[in-house]
């Protein structure tokens, strides 16, 4: 093994270590201790930068409902329950990608589907709506919402839309290449449990949403498509997004017909919108007074639903990136963070980050460029085995091939431990990836075009495999360099 190969092997190990330690540092239990504590009968929000009071007195409520959803639903629920201990009137629902072996009799458990919803997703949504509709003024509803909830927990507004059609709808959105905020704007307008509709179901209850976002912090209402958050998207915006990506042609007939309705309902959350639960009302002058009365009542209904809502962010992609930055600095790398390509197309993001990386290493031969957030992939065919992280890594590999004999790598992995339709979290590319892949009989350009990067990286032993992590703090990309070997 020559000096370049030794340096590359060391970089592979170092990047993997930085990723794993950054993820380990994002402990849900520790985050609860920093943000939310229980002292006797009081729940204390230690960083009350969100709305609502800093203290919630649990003795004020006869009933406590806990709704946990997403890839981190189980660890979030377990940490919360360990701190709340036994309380009369506590009931809950947990919907995640797995069902734990040790289950509490106070909860109903559902195994939802991801990246496409399944029967469990629908069943969990129906059970949650039924439970929340029992909420009264003496009820506290605690929502534990993490990434993956948009698919794991879903139910169409129109009961005529089947599960199969809902799956095709989600599949078309995933393949569109649209950023997550645009994807979720469309999901919100189809769903009976997104865009604040869970808050509406528990209108009279006090509501605390504890969030573990896999979306940009500026777009928290996109987490799980905002089941408890007032919506800030409009029907007009949805129609523009549908046209932008020509999505109606890709939707099944029932979903296409829903979005083509002239009376497509606005989702709740902003004054001046027609609430989605109102029937279509005629605009004839003779009924104008009755319409305005019903419209005013609907707005008051919505306002009440969001008045008693509190929100707290436990962890975010920022924590993952900062942990990685601190560890890279400890290891002696000149470290820079560049999150500017969040939600960019993977190829554009690769070009941008590689340009920044090569500029950085001119003055700092031992450096680490860190990037958080997610990239997008637009599918124009049935994909092979891979995901956005492996697609990004392979795009970097093709560019790094023009730097032979240099110790440079590009690492990209998802914090949930799952990349696309594979069991890998991501992959590591370096200056020898293309050469080694060709030697194994793979064509990297063909693999990239076919969205089939996983077999190539698996053959090279360069996939990043963690198994499901119980987290979803978006992705982490590391571009690292060691000084040129002598």
C-alpha positions as CSV (number, residue, x, y, z in Angstrom):
1,X,0.0,0.0,0.0
2,X,1.5,3.3,-1.1
3,X,1.4,6.6,0.9
4,X,-1.6,7.9,-1.0
5,X,-3.6,4.7,-0.4
6,X,-2.6,4.8,3.3
7,X,-3.7,8.5,3.5
8,X,-7.1,7.6,1.8
9,X,-7.7,4.7,4.1
10,X,-7.0,7.0,7.1
11,X,-9.4,9.6,5.7
12,X,-12.2,7.0,5.2
13,X,-11.9,6.0,8.9
14,X,-11.7,9.6,10.1
15,X,-14.7,10.7,8.2
16,X,-16.7,7.8,9.5
17,X,-15.6,8.5,13.0
18,X,-16.6,12.2,12.8
19,X,-20.0,11.2,11.5
20,X,-20.7,8.6,14.1
21,X,-19.4,10.8,17.0
22,X,-21.4,13.7,15.7
23,X,-24.5,11.6,15.7
24,X,-23.8,10.1,19.1
25,X,-23.5,13.7,20.4
26,X,-27.1,14.3,19.4
27,X,-28.6,12.3,22.2
28,X,-32.4,12.7,22.6
29,X,-32.1,12.1,26.3
30,X,-29.5,14.8,26.7
31,X,-31.6,17.2,24.6
32,X,-34.6,16.6,26.8
33,X,-32.5,17.5,29.8
34,X,-31.4,20.8,28.1
35,X,-34.8,21.8,26.9
36,X,-37.6,20.1,28.9
37,X,-37.6,18.9,32.5
38,X,-40.1,17.7,35.0
39,X,-40.2,18.9,38.5
40,X,-43.0,17.3,40.5
41,X,-46.2,18.2,38.6
42,X,-44.5,20.9,36.5
43,X,-43.1,20.6,33.0
44,X,-40.4,23.2,32.5
45,X,-39.4,24.4,29.1
46,X,-35.9,25.6,29.9
47,X,-35.4,27.5,26.6
48,X,-38.8,29.1,26.0
49,X,-38.0,30.8,22.8
50,X,-41.1,29.4,21.3
51,X,-44.7,30.6,22.0
52,X,-46.5,29.8,25.2
53,X,-45.5,29.7,28.9
54,X,-42.2,28.4,30.1
55,X,-44.0,26.2,32.7
56,X,-46.9,23.8,32.2
57,X,-48.6,22.6,35.4
58,X,-49.7,19.0,34.7
59,X,-52.1,19.1,37.7
60,X,-54.3,21.4,35.6
61,X,-55.2,18.5,33.2
62,X,-57.3,15.4,33.8
63,X,-56.1,13.8,30.6
64,X,-52.8,13.8,28.8
65,X,-52.6,12.5,25.3
66,X,-49.1,11.7,23.8
67,X,-48.9,11.4,20.0
68,X,-45.5,10.2,18.8
69,X,-44.7,9.9,15.1
70,X,-41.7,9.6,12.8
71,X,-38.4,7.8,12.7
72,X,-37.5,9.0,16.2
73,X,-40.9,8.4,17.7
74,X,-39.9,5.5,19.9
75,X,-36.8,7.0,21.6
76,X,-38.6,10.3,22.0
77,X,-41.6,8.6,23.6
78,X,-39.5,6.5,25.8
79,X,-37.5,9.4,27.2
80,X,-40.7,11.5,27.7
81,X,-42.4,8.6,29.5
82,X,-39.4,7.9,31.7
83,X,-39.6,11.5,33.0
84,X,-43.4,11.8,33.3
85,X,-43.6,8.5,35.2
86,X,-47.1,7.2,36.0
87,X,-49.9,9.6,35.5
88,X,-53.6,8.9,35.5
89,X,-55.4,9.7,32.3
90,X,-52.3,9.3,30.2
91,X,-52.9,7.6,26.8
92,X,-51.1,7.7,23.6
93,X,-50.3,6.6,20.1
94,X,-46.9,5.8,18.6
95,X,-46.4,5.5,14.9
96,X,-42.9,4.6,13.6
97,X,-41.1,2.4,11.1
98,X,-40.9,-0.4,13.7
99,X,-42.8,-1.6,16.8
100,X,-40.7,-2.0,19.9
101,X,-40.6,-5.3,21.8
102,X,-41.3,-3.6,25.1
103,X,-44.6,-1.8,24.8
104,X,-46.6,0.3,27.3
105,X,-50.2,-0.6,27.8
106,X,-51.0,3.1,27.7
107,X,-50.1,3.3,24.0
108,X,-51.4,1.9,20.7
109,X,-48.5,1.1,18.3
110,X,-48.5,1.3,14.6
111,X,-45.9,0.4,12.0
112,X,-46.1,3.0,9.3
113,X,-44.5,2.9,5.9
114,X,-41.5,4.9,4.6
115,X,-40.8,6.4,2.1
116,X,-44.3,5.4,1.0
117,X,-47.3,5.2,3.4
118,X,-48.9,1.8,4.2
119,X,-52.0,0.5,6.0
120,X,-50.3,1.2,9.3
121,X,-49.9,4.9,8.3
122,X,-53.6,5.2,7.6
123,X,-54.6,3.2,10.7
124,X,-52.4,5.4,13.0
125,X,-53.9,8.6,11.5
126,X,-57.5,7.4,12.0
127,X,-56.7,6.3,15.6
128,X,-55.1,9.7,16.4
129,X,-58.0,11.7,15.0
130,X,-60.5,9.6,17.0
131,X,-58.4,10.1,20.2
132,X,-57.9,13.8,19.7
133,X,-61.6,14.5,19.1
134,X,-62.2,13.4,22.7
135,X,-59.9,16.2,24.0
136,X,-61.5,18.9,26.1
137,X,-60.3,21.9,28.0
138,X,-58.9,19.7,30.7
139,X,-56.7,17.9,28.2
140,X,-53.0,18.4,27.4
141,X,-51.9,16.9,24.0
142,X,-48.2,16.4,23.6
143,X,-47.0,15.7,20.1
144,X,-43.6,14.2,19.5
145,X,-42.8,14.8,15.8
146,X,-39.7,13.7,13.9
147,X,-38.6,13.2,10.4
148,X,-40.4,10.7,8.2
149,X,-43.8,11.5,9.6
150,X,-45.1,12.7,6.2
151,X,-45.2,9.1,4.9
152,X,-45.3,7.2,8.2
153,X,-48.5,9.0,9.3
154,X,-51.0,10.0,6.6
155,X,-54.6,9.9,5.5
156,X,-56.2,11.7,2.5
157,X,-58.8,14.4,3.1
158,X,-60.9,12.7,0.4
159,X,-62.0,9.3,1.6
160,X,-62.3,8.2,-2.0
161,X,-58.5,8.3,-2.5
162,X,-57.2,4.8,-1.8
163,X,-54.0,3.7,-0.1
164,X,-52.6,2.6,-3.5
165,X,-53.3,6.0,-5.0
166,X,-51.8,7.7,-2.0
167,X,-48.6,5.7,-2.4
168,X,-48.4,6.6,-6.1
169,X,-48.9,10.3,-5.1
170,X,-46.0,10.1,-2.6
171,X,-43.9,8.3,-5.2
172,X,-44.4,11.0,-7.8
173,X,-43.5,13.7,-5.3
174,X,-40.3,11.9,-4.3
175,X,-39.2,11.5,-7.9
176,X,-40.0,15.1,-8.8
177,X,-36.8,16.6,-7.6
178,X,-38.7,19.4,-5.8
179,X,-37.2,20.6,-2.5
180,X,-38.9,19.3,0.7
181,X,-40.7,22.6,1.4
182,X,-42.5,22.4,-2.0
183,X,-43.2,18.7,-1.7
184,X,-44.8,19.2,1.7
185,X,-46.8,22.1,0.6
186,X,-48.6,19.7,-1.8
187,X,-48.9,17.0,0.9
188,X,-50.5,19.4,3.3
189,X,-53.4,20.1,0.9
190,X,-54.2,16.4,0.3
191,X,-54.0,15.2,3.9
192,X,-56.5,15.0,6.7
193,X,-53.7,15.0,9.4
194,X,-51.2,17.5,8.1
195,X,-51.2,21.4,7.9
196,X,-52.4,21.9,11.5
197,X,-55.3,19.5,11.2
198,X,-54.3,17.5,14.3
199,X,-54.4,20.8,16.2
200,X,-57.9,21.4,14.8
201,X,-59.0,17.9,16.0
202,X,-57.9,18.8,19.6
203,X,-59.2,22.4,19.3
204,X,-60.0,22.9,23.0
205,X,-56.9,21.2,24.4
206,X,-53.6,22.7,25.3
207,X,-51.0,21.5,22.9
208,X,-47.2,21.1,23.2
209,X,-45.3,20.0,20.1
210,X,-41.8,18.7,20.7
211,X,-39.9,18.7,17.4
212,X,-36.9,16.8,16.0
213,X,-36.8,18.4,12.6
214,X,-35.4,16.9,9.3
215,X,-36.2,20.2,7.6
216,X,-34.5,23.6,7.6
217,X,-35.3,25.5,10.9
218,X,-36.7,28.3,8.8
219,X,-39.4,25.9,7.6
220,X,-40.4,24.0,10.7
221,X,-44.0,23.8,9.5
222,X,-42.7,21.4,6.8
223,X,-41.7,18.8,9.5
224,X,-44.1,15.9,9.0
225,X,-46.0,18.4,6.8
226,X,-46.9,20.4,9.9
227,X,-49.6,18.2,11.6
228,X,-49.9,20.7,14.5
229,X,-48.6,23.9,12.8
230,X,-50.7,26.6,11.1
231,X,-50.0,26.4,7.4
232,X,-48.5,29.2,5.5
233,X,-48.9,27.8,2.0
234,X,-51.9,28.5,-0.3
235,X,-53.8,26.8,-3.0
236,X,-52.4,29.2,-5.5
237,X,-48.8,28.2,-4.5
238,X,-49.7,24.6,-4.7
239,X,-51.1,25.0,-8.2
240,X,-47.8,26.8,-9.2
241,X,-45.7,23.9,-7.8
242,X,-47.9,21.3,-9.6
243,X,-47.3,23.2,-12.9
244,X,-43.6,23.7,-12.3
245,X,-42.9,20.0,-12.1
246,X,-45.8,18.8,-14.3
247,X,-47.1,16.7,-11.4
248,X,-50.7,16.4,-12.3
249,X,-49.8,14.2,-15.3
250,X,-47.9,11.9,-12.9
251,X,-50.7,11.6,-10.2
252,X,-53.2,8.8,-10.2
253,X,-56.7,9.9,-11.5
254,X,-58.3,10.2,-8.0
255,X,-55.5,12.5,-6.8
256,X,-55.4,14.5,-10.0
257,X,-59.1,15.1,-9.8
258,X,-58.8,16.3,-6.2
259,X,-56.2,18.9,-7.1
260,X,-58.2,20.0,-10.1
261,X,-61.2,20.9,-8.0
262,X,-62.2,24.5,-8.3
263,X,-63.1,24.5,-4.6
264,X,-59.8,22.9,-3.5
265,X,-59.8,23.8,0.2
266,X,-57.2,26.0,1.8
267,X,-55.4,24.4,4.7
268,X,-56.0,26.1,8.1
269,X,-53.8,28.6,9.8
270,X,-54.2,32.1,8.3
271,X,-57.1,34.6,8.4
272,X,-58.8,35.0,5.1
273,X,-58.8,31.3,4.3
274,X,-61.8,29.0,4.0
275,X,-61.4,26.2,6.5
276,X,-61.2,22.7,4.9
277,X,-64.0,21.2,7.0
278,X,-66.6,23.7,5.6
279,X,-68.8,22.4,2.8
280,X,-68.7,24.2,-0.5
281,X,-71.0,27.2,-0.2
282,X,-72.8,29.0,-3.0
283,X,-71.8,32.5,-3.8
284,X,-75.4,33.7,-4.7
285,X,-76.2,37.1,-3.2
286,X,-79.2,35.6,-1.3
287,X,-76.9,33.4,0.7
288,X,-74.0,35.9,1.2
289,X,-75.0,36.6,4.8
290,X,-75.2,33.0,5.8
291,X,-71.8,32.4,4.1
292,X,-70.1,35.2,6.0
293,X,-71.5,33.9,9.3
294,X,-70.2,30.4,8.6
295,X,-66.9,31.8,7.4
296,X,-66.4,33.9,10.5
297,X,-67.2,30.9,12.7
298,X,-64.7,28.8,10.9
299,X,-61.9,31.4,11.4
300,X,-62.7,31.6,15.1
301,X,-62.5,27.8,15.2
302,X,-59.1,27.8,13.6
303,X,-57.8,30.6,15.8
304,X,-58.8,28.7,19.0
305,X,-57.0,25.6,17.8
306,X,-53.7,27.4,17.5
307,X,-54.0,29.8,20.5
308,X,-53.1,27.2,23.0
309,X,-50.2,25.7,21.1
310,X,-46.6,25.6,22.2
311,X,-43.6,24.4,20.2
312,X,-40.1,23.3,21.3
313,X,-37.2,22.1,19.1
314,X,-35.2,19.4,20.7
315,X,-32.4,18.9,18.1
316,X,-31.7,19.9,14.6
317,X,-29.3,19.5,11.7
318,X,-27.4,22.5,13.3
319,X,-26.5,20.3,16.3
320,X,-25.2,17.5,14.0
321,X,-23.1,19.9,12.0
322,X,-21.7,21.6,15.0
323,X,-20.8,18.3,16.6
324,X,-18.9,17.3,13.4
325,X,-17.2,20.7,13.2
326,X,-16.0,20.5,16.8
327,X,-14.6,16.9,16.3
328,X,-12.8,17.9,13.1
329,X,-11.2,20.8,14.8
330,X,-10.1,18.5,17.6
331,X,-8.4,16.3,15.0
332,X,-6.5,19.3,13.7
333,X,-8.3,20.0,10.5
334,X,-8.9,23.5,9.2
335,X,-12.7,23.3,9.3
336,X,-15.3,25.3,7.4
337,X,-19.1,24.9,7.3
338,X,-21.0,25.5,4.0
339,X,-24.8,24.9,4.2
340,X,-25.6,27.0,1.2
341,X,-26.5,24.1,-1.0
342,X,-29.4,22.8,1.1
343,X,-32.2,21.4,-1.1
344,X,-30.1,21.8,-4.2
345,X,-29.9,19.2,-7.0
346,X,-27.3,16.7,-6.0
347,X,-25.1,17.5,-9.1
348,X,-25.2,21.2,-8.5
349,X,-24.4,20.7,-4.8
350,X,-21.5,18.4,-5.7
351,X,-20.0,21.0,-8.1
352,X,-20.5,23.9,-5.6
353,X,-19.0,22.0,-2.7
354,X,-16.0,20.7,-4.7
355,X,-15.2,24.1,-6.0
356,X,-15.3,25.5,-2.4
357,X,-13.2,22.5,-1.2
358,X,-10.5,22.9,-3.8
359,X,-10.3,26.6,-3.1
360,X,-10.0,25.9,0.6
361,X,-7.2,23.4,0.3
362,X,-5.0,25.7,-1.6
363,X,-4.3,27.6,1.6
364,X,-5.1,24.7,4.0
365,X,-3.8,21.3,2.7
366,X,-5.3,19.5,5.7
367,X,-8.9,20.7,5.7
368,X,-12.5,19.6,6.2
369,X,-15.5,21.2,4.5
370,X,-18.7,20.3,6.3
371,X,-22.2,20.6,4.8
372,X,-25.5,19.8,6.4
373,X,-29.1,19.5,5.0
374,X,-30.3,17.5,2.1
375,X,-29.9,17.4,-1.7
376,X,-32.5,16.5,-4.2
377,X,-32.6,13.9,-7.0
378,X,-35.0,14.1,-9.9
379,X,-35.9,10.6,-11.2
380,X,-36.6,10.2,-14.9
381,X,-36.8,6.4,-14.8
382,X,-37.3,3.5,-12.4
383,X,-34.2,3.8,-10.1
384,X,-31.8,1.1,-9.2
385,X,-30.4,0.8,-5.7
386,X,-29.3,4.0,-4.1
387,X,-30.3,7.3,-2.5
388,X,-29.4,10.9,-2.6
389,X,-26.2,10.5,-0.5
390,X,-24.8,7.7,-2.7
391,X,-25.8,9.7,-5.8
392,X,-24.0,12.8,-4.4
393,X,-20.9,10.7,-3.5
394,X,-20.7,9.1,-7.0
395,X,-21.0,12.5,-8.6
396,X,-18.0,13.6,-6.5
397,X,-16.1,10.4,-7.4
398,X,-16.3,11.3,-11.0
399,X,-14.9,14.8,-10.4
400,X,-12.2,13.6,-7.9
401,X,-10.9,11.1,-10.5
402,X,-9.0,14.0,-12.1
403,X,-6.9,14.3,-9.0
404,X,-4.9,11.1,-9.0
405,X,-2.3,10.5,-6.2
406,X,-4.0,13.1,-4.0
407,X,-5.6,12.2,-0.6
408,X,-9.1,13.6,-1.1
409,X,-12.5,12.2,-0.1
410,X,-16.2,13.0,-0.2
411,X,-18.4,11.5,2.5
412,X,-22.2,11.7,2.5
413,X,-24.6,9.9,4.8
414,X,-28.1,10.3,6.3
415,X,-28.4,10.7,10.0
416,X,-31.3,8.2,10.0
417,X,-29.1,5.4,8.7
418,X,-31.1,4.9,5.6
419,X,-30.3,6.2,2.1
420,X,-33.1,5.8,-0.5
421,X,-34.1,2.2,-1.0
422,X,-31.0,0.7,0.5
423,X,-29.7,-0.4,3.9
424,X,-26.7,1.9,3.6
425,X,-26.7,5.4,5.2
426,X,-24.5,6.7,2.4
427,X,-21.1,6.3,0.9
428,X,-17.5,7.6,0.7
429,X,-15.8,8.5,-2.6
430,X,-12.2,9.3,-3.1
431,X,-9.7,9.9,-6.0
432,X,-9.4,6.2,-6.7
433,X,-13.1,5.3,-6.7
434,X,-13.6,5.4,-10.4
435,X,-10.5,3.5,-11.2
436,X,-11.4,0.8,-8.7
437,X,-15.0,0.6,-9.9
438,X,-13.9,0.1,-13.5
439,X,-11.5,-2.7,-12.4
440,X,-14.5,-4.4,-10.7
441,X,-16.5,-4.2,-14.0
442,X,-18.7,-1.1,-13.1
443,X,-19.3,1.9,-15.3
444,X,-19.6,4.9,-12.8
445,X,-21.3,7.1,-15.3
446,X,-23.9,4.5,-16.2
447,X,-24.5,3.8,-12.5
448,X,-25.0,7.5,-11.9
449,X,-27.5,7.8,-14.8
450,X,-29.4,4.8,-13.6
451,X,-29.5,6.0,-10.0
452,X,-27.8,2.7,-9.1
453,X,-24.8,3.8,-7.0
454,X,-25.2,1.3,-4.2
455,X,-24.0,-1.9,-5.9
456,X,-20.8,0.0,-7.0
457,X,-20.0,1.3,-3.5
458,X,-20.9,-2.0,-1.9
459,X,-18.5,-3.8,-4.2
460,X,-15.7,-1.4,-3.2
461,X,-16.5,-1.7,0.5
462,X,-17.2,2.1,0.6
463,X,-20.8,2.2,1.8
464,X,-21.5,3.8,5.2
465,X,-23.7,1.3,7.2
466,X,-25.0,2.2,10.6
467,X,-28.5,0.6,10.7
468,X,-31.5,2.6,11.7
469,X,-30.3,5.2,14.2
470,X,-33.6,6.4,15.7
471,X,-32.7,9.9,14.5
472,X,-33.5,12.0,11.4
473,X,-31.4,15.2,11.5
474,X,-31.0,15.4,7.8
475,X,-27.6,14.5,6.0
476,X,-24.0,15.2,6.7
477,X,-21.4,15.7,4.0
478,X,-17.7,15.9,4.7
479,X,-15.1,16.8,2.0
480,X,-11.6,16.1,3.5
481,X,-8.0,16.5,2.4
482,X,-4.7,15.5,3.7
483,X,-1.4,17.1,2.5
484,X,0.0,15.7,-0.7
485,X,2.0,12.6,0.1
486,X,5.7,12.8,-0.6
